[in-house]
Amino acid sequence: MKTLAAILVEQRKPLLIDEVEVPALSYGQVLVQVRASRICGSQLGEIEGVKGHDRYLPHLLGHEAGGVVLEIGPEVTHVKPGDHVVLHWRPGAGIQAAPAKYRLGGQTINAGNITTFQGLTVVSENRLTRVPDDVDFETAALLADTITTGFGAVTRDARVSIGEAVVVVGVGGIGMGVVLGAHLAGAHPVIAVDIQDHKLTKAREFGATHTINSLNEPLVDAVQRIIGGPADVVFDVTGQVRVVEQAWRATGPKGRLILVGVMRHDQQFSLNTLPLHYGKTISGSEGGGSLPHVDIPRYLRMIASGRFDPLGMVSHRGALTEVNSLVATLRSGEATHAMLVFPH
């Protein structure tokens, strides 16, 4: 059995689109038909080598999707054929299975516990959470990371309280989820910062009370103007050294700076540590500490009751064969969310 897939063969090069041989299922693995997959900044990082040399090339990509279970491997109990599922990179309930290995001709194509830039995928059971059949597949893909990571950064990493002043720097995919999470958590004001006006406009739709285009006004000055002082909580979702330095300066003396974006492996920034002794903190976020099997059902209840609808975050859609063009829209800042959609 074969499936069309996007393959990272060489860093900083376009993805190869080709058919790979799907392996037979082993202990704890599940075969899923992918119906929608978001292209995340993490995939841009993999392509660009943000974390350094990639030891696993060639390999498949993608870690957030909505799909349908086709077949289950030995000992799988949390899902069954026909189930609609969210495919997520954070571990949830079930077995932690060995990564699948695909074949292209005589070459092994590596994959982790989950890959989603393909029509059929073999996924570890604990990277799947079952959802009702009426949940839109694109909504499922957004729940896989945008919403769970964004909300988790707010509620678990930063523990935002009602009325706290929050700044979100970088309102692309995950940043939009952070804005929405801060809004729902009762933060005020919620200030969105970006260099793209169309993203700032979209951020207002999802709960931002104020916006700053940092090309037009220095970040620290703008935050001071809006709040009358520094922020209680600042989220950096850019991973850019100069931006992180500004975000640190915009954080109050007892405030929290949460680093959601990933800095390049060959970059670093410096700070004076004195404020750390008096209550100011800086910490990194790993997926917002999300617990998919716990969080996703909660967020679905909120969506069903009309509290929010994440589908409006998606700005670009395309087929798997258009993946390189969609990656380019994210790289340029044109897209807020880019979604791969698959025929059924």
Secondary structure, DSSP 8 states (H G I E B T S, - for coil): -EEEEEEE-STTS--EEEEEE-----TTEEEEEEEEEEE-HHHHHHHHTTTS--TT-SEE---EEEEEEEEE-TT--S--TT-EEEEESS--SS------EEEETTEEEE--S---SBSEEEEEGGGEEEE-TTS-HHHHHHHTTHHHHHHHIIIIIS---TT--EEEE--SHHHHHHHHHHHHTT-SSEEEEES-HHHHHHHHHTT-SEEEETTTS-HHHHHHHHHSS-EEEEEE-S--HHHHHHHHHTEEEEEEEEE-S---TT------SGGGGGT-EEEE-SGGG--HHHHHHHHHHHHHTTS--GGGG--EEE-GGGHHHHHHHHHHT--S-EEEE---
